[in-house]
């Protein structure tokens, strides 16, 4: 057998010399084709990878998500566990880091059982016990029949013993009611799934009973939600706000979140106008006043001087505001809208909200009241979303984004240690940053537009207590978006009110470090172990 070195093509032996010559030529040609084929395969794989990278890059430029980067897990390194020893290396489930307590050190023990060893040889010495803690969960119904004494009094009356106060006259105990609220509002379990779950556990509830337990009898929770907003606005020097879609009765609606360091408040409405936002801040109980802050808003919005004079000449007596505007013959929609906004704003200040309350938003017009500030993350995102046409525009975009983030980092440093000289330098630097010409017309127009909002973006120079972004409110409203995707929307006004109520209470509990489950069980059982959330907000602010 004749074969070429390192060649997969072999020639049979005994070929004539002329045939062998042509065969060797053919083998050489086949080897060349095989090498070229291998090179082409590698080139195709490289081109496919380049195409995937370009698609990811285009998605990122459009503000979409690219492919996730799958990083190797560091679980074993961080926990110090061995692959063959799931207990952490000591066989008892104890933490290996020095100074850390064991895994079960904080676990309450409800039952203790002693296990005897089998086949112990005679003469063995007892060494005590080795602890082995097992955590378990018992789920099942616990039904109680109350036998209420009945007495006939001498005067003909019948006295009947009362049920425990925590039952509130219902046939469902506080543990079950708290569980239903927790599953629906915290774990986002829909009512059909919740009904199925309870039936499988042996509890006999109808769909209507579950709906009633979720919606009715929640006035105490609604009152506590209202106190969150009043207290949060009173103790906060700055808040962040955001809104999102929230369908109601088959129509598009909106939910607004007002967030502070220690509270979150949600309110739903059919629109997201400035009047709607101000009504939210009034907690749906608006009051109107024409004071200095109201007049300032009238002038800021450019209301006609004659209309302003009419409003000043006829003081509002506290009745129907719409009828008051009718008496003043203010009929144009724009004039009525601006006058109503100003009166609502004046009513807020009259209620005790500080006129210098800072409100940071993503730039939506309805939030532009009082001391308004803009989110820097949303501002940079405008530059990030631009799609460059060629490499030079891409380089210019990356350079500018780097300068914006560097400027943002210096603003954060300024907030930590504000100085008047630094403020002047940052203001001048803002003009240079957003006043430059890049040669890319779209980017230059965007920079001019951003520069027009300098006062809102740099309000932090005068108010270092203001946050530079709206990350807090966006994080708070994310749960609301999850509920919208799972359950769609609400059908009744009572259902919408309950959705806003428990979303507010849940987020506020999380910010205050209070277990939402402990809060629900405490309120439903009337134990009174957890103070009112408004009091905790005041303590946190102090």
MOCORKA-V148206 format. One record per pair of residues at least 24 apart in sequence whose ideal C-beta (glycine too) atoms are under 10 Angstrom apart, sorted by the first residue. I is the first residue (numbers start at 1). J is the second residue. Records with the same first field share a line. If there is no record, write none. Layout:
I->J + J
This chain:
3->27
4->28 + 31
6->31
7->31 + 34
8->34
9->34
57->394
58->387
60->384 + 385
61->384 + 385 + 386 + 387 + 388 + 394 + 397
62->385 + 387
63->381 + 384 + 385 + 387
91->130
92->130 + 131 + 132 + 133
93->132 + 133
102->131 + 133
103->133 + 135
104->131 + 132 + 133 + 134 + 135
105->133
107->133 + 134 + 135
109->133
110->136 + 138
111->136
139->179 + 197 + 200 + 201 + 202
140->201 + 202 + 203
141->173 + 176 + 198 + 201 + 202 + 203 + 204
142->173 + 175 + 176 + 203
143->171 + 173 + 202 + 203 + 204
144->173
164->525 + 526
165->525 + 526
166->524 + 525 + 526 + 527
167->524 + 525
168->217 + 524 + 526
169->217
170->209 + 212 + 213 + 216 + 217
171->205 + 209
172->203 + 205 + 209 + 210 + 212 + 213
173->524 + 525
174->520 + 521 + 522 + 523 + 524 + 525 + 526 + 527
175->520 + 521 + 524 + 525
176->203 + 205 + 213 + 524
177->213 + 214 + 217 + 520 + 521 + 524 + 525
178->516 + 517 + 518 + 519 + 520 + 521 + 522 + 523 + 524 + 525
179->203 + 213 + 517 + 520 + 521 + 524
180->205 + 209 + 210 + 213 + 214 + 520
181->213 + 214 + 218 + 221 + 498 + 502 + 505 + 506 + 516 + 517 + 520 + 521 + 523 + 524
182->502 + 506 + 516 + 517 + 519 + 520 + 521
183->210 + 214
184->210 + 213 + 214 + 483 + 487 + 498 + 499 + 502
185->214 + 479 + 483 + 498 + 499 + 501 + 502 + 503 + 505 + 506 + 516 + 520
186->479 + 502 + 503 + 506 + 509 + 510 + 516 + 517 + 520
188->479 + 482 + 483 + 485 + 486 + 487
189->486 + 487
190->483 + 486 + 487 + 488
191->487
193->486
211->492 + 495
214->494 + 495 + 498 + 499 + 502
215->490 + 492 + 494 + 495 + 497 + 498 + 499
216->494 + 498
217->524
218->494 + 497 + 498 + 501 + 502 + 523
219->501
220->523 + 524 + 526
221->497 + 498 + 501 + 502 + 504 + 505 + 519 + 520 + 523 + 524
222->497 + 498 + 500 + 501 + 502 + 504 + 505
223->501 + 532
224->501 + 504 + 505 + 508 + 519 + 523 + 532 + 533 + 534
225->265 + 266 + 267 + 283 + 497 + 498 + 500 + 501 + 502 + 503 + 504 + 505 + 508 + 533
226->265 + 283 + 284 + 285 + 501 + 504 + 534
227->263 + 283 + 532 + 533 + 534 + 535 + 537
228->258 + 260 + 262 + 263 + 264 + 265 + 266 + 283 + 501 + 504 + 505 + 507 + 508 + 532 + 533 + 534 + 537
229->258 + 260 + 263 + 264 + 265 + 266 + 267 + 280 + 281 + 282 + 283 + 504 + 534
230->265 + 281 + 283 + 351 + 352 + 353 + 534 + 537
231->260 + 262 + 263 + 532 + 533 + 534 + 535 + 536 + 537 + 538 + 541
232->258 + 259 + 260 + 261 + 262 + 263 + 264 + 265 + 504 + 508 + 533 + 534 + 537 + 538 + 541
233->258 + 260 + 263 + 265 + 281 + 283 + 348 + 351 + 352 + 353 + 354 + 357
234->351 + 352 + 353 + 354 + 357 + 534 + 537 + 538 + 541
235->260 + 261 + 262 + 263 + 534 + 537 + 538 + 539 + 540 + 541 + 542
236->260 + 261 + 262 + 263 + 353 + 354 + 357 + 358 + 465 + 537 + 541
237->261 + 354 + 356 + 357 + 358 + 371 + 463 + 465 + 466 + 541
238->356 + 357 + 358 + 359 + 360 + 371 + 373 + 459 + 460 + 463 + 464 + 465 + 466 + 467
239->263 + 264 + 265 + 281 + 357 + 358 + 359 + 360 + 361 + 370 + 466 + 467 + 470 + 472 + 473
240->264 + 358 + 359 + 360 + 361 + 362 + 367 + 373 + 375 + 466 + 467 + 469 + 470 + 471 + 472 + 473 + 474 + 475 + 476
241->265 + 277 + 280 + 281 + 359 + 360 + 361 + 362 + 364 + 366 + 367 + 372 + 470 + 472 + 473 + 477
242->360 + 361 + 362 + 364 + 367 + 375 + 470 + 471 + 472 + 473 + 474 + 475 + 476 + 477 + 478 + 480
243->267 + 268 + 269 + 272 + 276 + 277 + 280 + 361 + 362 + 364 + 366 + 367 + 473 + 477 + 480
244->272 + 474 + 477 + 478 + 480 + 481 + 484
245->272 + 480 + 481 + 484 + 489
246->270 + 477 + 480 + 481 + 483 + 484 + 489 + 490 + 496 + 499 + 500
247->484 + 487 + 488 + 489 + 490 + 491 + 496
248->489 + 490 + 491 + 492 + 493 + 495 + 496 + 499
249->489 + 490 + 491 + 492 + 493 + 495 + 496
250->488 + 489 + 491
251->489
252->489
253->489 + 490 + 496
254->366
255->280 + 477 + 480 + 481 + 483 + 484 + 496 + 499 + 500 + 503
256->280 + 281 + 364 + 366 + 367 + 473 + 477 + 500
257->470 + 472 + 473 + 474 + 475 + 476 + 477 + 478 + 479 + 480 + 500 + 503 + 504 + 507
258->359 + 473 + 476 + 504
259->360 + 467 + 470 + 471 + 472 + 473 + 474 + 475 + 476 + 477 + 507 + 508 + 511
260->472 + 473 + 508 + 511 + 537 + 540 + 541
261->467 + 472 + 511 + 537 + 540 + 541
262->508 + 511 + 512 + 513 + 533 + 536 + 537 + 538 + 539 + 540 + 541
263->476 + 504 + 507 + 508 + 509 + 511 + 512 + 533 + 534 + 536 + 537 + 540 + 541
264->472 + 473 + 475 + 476 + 477 + 479 + 503 + 504 + 505 + 506 + 507 + 508 + 509 + 510 + 511
265->476 + 500 + 501 + 503 + 504 + 505 + 507 + 508
266->476 + 477 + 479 + 480 + 499 + 500 + 501 + 502 + 503 + 504 + 505 + 506 + 507
267->496 + 497 + 500 + 503 + 504
268->480 + 489 + 490 + 493 + 496 + 497 + 499 + 500 + 503
269->496
271->366
272->364 + 365 + 366 + 367
273->337 + 340 + 341 + 365 + 366
274->301 + 337 + 338 + 340 + 341 + 344 + 345 + 364 + 365 + 366 + 367 + 368 + 369
275->336 + 337 + 338 + 340 + 341 + 343 + 344 + 366
276->366
277->341 + 344 + 359 + 361 + 364 + 365 + 366 + 367 + 368 + 369
278->340 + 341 + 342 + 343 + 344 + 345 + 347 + 348 + 366 + 369
279->340 + 344
280->366 + 500
281->344 + 345 + 347 + 348 + 351 + 353 + 357 + 359 + 369 + 370
282->344 + 347 + 348 + 351 + 353
283->351
284->497
285->347 + 351
286->321 + 340 + 343 + 344 + 347 + 348
287->316 + 318 + 321 + 343 + 344 + 346 + 347 + 348 + 350 + 351
288->316 + 318 + 319 + 320 + 321 + 324 + 339 + 340 + 342 + 343 + 344 + 345 + 346 + 347 + 350
289->315 + 316 + 318 + 342 + 343 + 344 + 345 + 346 + 347 + 348 + 349 + 350 + 351
290->314 + 315 + 316 + 324 + 339 + 342 + 343 + 346 + 347 + 350
291->342 + 343 + 345 + 346 + 347 + 349 + 350 + 355
292->346 + 349 + 355
293->342 + 345 + 346 + 347 + 348 + 349 + 350 + 353 + 355 + 369 + 370
294->339 + 341 + 342 + 343 + 344 + 345 + 346 + 347 + 348 + 349 + 350
295->342 + 346
296->342 + 345 + 346 + 355
297->338 + 339 + 341 + 342 + 343 + 344 + 345 + 346 + 369 + 370
298->335 + 338 + 339 + 341 + 342 + 343 + 345 + 346
299->342
300->338 + 342 + 368 + 369
301->334 + 335 + 337 + 338 + 339 + 341 + 342 + 368
302->334 + 338
303->330 + 334 + 335 + 337 + 338 + 339 + 341 + 342
304->330 + 332 + 334 + 335 + 338
306->335
307->332 + 334 + 335 + 336 + 338 + 339
308->335 + 338 + 339 + 342
310->335 + 339
311->335 + 339 + 342 + 343
316->343 + 346 + 347
321->347
341->366 + 369
342->369
344->369
345->369 + 370
356->462 + 463
358->459 + 460 + 462 + 463 + 465 + 466 + 467
359->466
360->456 + 459 + 460 + 463 + 466 + 467 + 468 + 469 + 470 + 472 + 473
361->456 + 470 + 473
362->469 + 470 + 473 + 474
363->453 + 456 + 457 + 470
367->470
368->456
371->456 + 459 + 462 + 463 + 466
372->453 + 455 + 456 + 459 + 466
373->453 + 455 + 456 + 457 + 458 + 459 + 460 + 463 + 466 + 467 + 468 + 469 + 470
374->450 + 453 + 454 + 455 + 456 + 457 + 458 + 459 + 460 + 468 + 469 + 470
375->456 + 457 + 467 + 468 + 469 + 470 + 471 + 473 + 474
376->404 + 405 + 407 + 408 + 411 + 412 + 457 + 460 + 467 + 468 + 469 + 470
377->408 + 468 + 469 + 470 + 471 + 474
378->469 + 470 + 474
379->404 + 408 + 434 + 446 + 450 + 453 + 456 + 457 + 468 + 469
380->404 + 405 + 407 + 408 + 450 + 469
382->443 + 446 + 447 + 449 + 450
383->443 + 446 + 447 + 450
385->446
386->440 + 442 + 443 + 446
387->442
388->440 + 442 + 443
389->440 + 442
390->440
392->438 + 439 + 440
393->438 + 439 + 440 + 442 + 443
394->440
396->436 + 438 + 439 + 440 + 443
397->438 + 440 + 443
399->438
400->433 + 434 + 436 + 438 + 440 + 443 + 446 + 447
403->429 + 432 + 433 + 434 + 436
404->433 + 434 + 450
406->433
407->432 + 433 + 434
408->468 + 469
411->457 + 458 + 460 + 461 + 464 + 468
412->460 + 468 + 469
414->460 + 461 + 464 + 468
415->460 + 461 + 463 + 464 + 465 + 466 + 467 + 468
416->464
417->464
418->460 + 461 + 462 + 463 + 464 + 465
420->461
422->461
423->458 + 460 + 461 + 462 + 464
424->461
426->458 + 460 + 461
427->454 + 458 + 461
430->454 + 457 + 458 + 461
472->511
475->507
476->503 + 504 + 506 + 507 + 508 + 510 + 511
477->503 + 507
479->503 + 506 + 507 + 510
480->507
504->533
505->533
508->533 + 534 + 536 + 537
509->533 + 536
511->536 + 537 + 540
512->536 + 537 + 539 + 540
513->540
